[in-house]
Amino acid sequence: MQKRTCNSCAYDLKGASPCINCFHYSHWVSIDVFKNETPLTKQEGGQHYKDKAIQPIVYIHANNLGFCAGNVVKYITRYKEKNGAEDVRKAIHYCQLLLELEYGEKD
């Protein structure tokens, strides 16, 4: 088994997830990070999630969120780094969809 350290605090992960020292998800790296890149350690199409303590996909998956709630998390997490007010409006739209689809509420 290859030794893995947390890039945030240099703690020996010993297979833990998240890092039990600092609780960061997005900082998991192996000693040989470039040869062992995984979908969770890289990002396609920008850098707006790379510096987050917890990647939205990790949070969404760990909490079994559905499509609409997952999109709320995604857009709110990235709005400052990517599309500003447009992403806030998208998050609001998905909240409105949740209200309509799950509770029958309409504007």
Beta strands, then each sheet from edge to edge (+ up, - down):
strand 1: 4-6
strand 2: 28-30
sheet 1: 1+ 2-
end
